[in-house]
Amino acid sequence: MWDTLVSYSSELYPAELLDDIERAYEEGLVDPNYIRFDNVKRDLSMGKERILARLADNPHLRLVEDTVAEMGCWACFREDRAKKQHL
């Protein structure tokens, strides 16, 4: 759980949580093989604007605006699969 919390915090710009993150590493709550504290500091050094711009550019982190288009490639919604199920 801590690994994921630190990783997501780092992706969102970790400045406000840096003391808590550092304490979590000191207490052995975070697996450094999952995310190293150096990675957190690297993200911090990128600056808030750059981190937030990186998030905005990531298509996997956007809200779904067209559910049909988003899920249309799922196997359960493909017409060829639906035809096979009816046979």
Residue pairs with C-beta under 8 A, 6 or more apart in sequence:
2 24
2 29
2 30
2 31
3 30
3 31
3 34
3 35
5 24
6 14
6 21
6 24
6 30
6 35
6 40
7 34
7 35
9 17
9 21
9 40
10 21
10 35
10 39
10 40
10 43
10 44
11 43
11 51
11 55
12 51
12 55
13 43
13 44
13 48
13 51
13 52
14 21
14 40
14 43
14 44
15 44
15 48
18 40
18 44
21 30
21 37
21 40
22 37
24 30
25 32
25 37
30 37
43 51
46 54
55 61
64 70
71 77
75 81
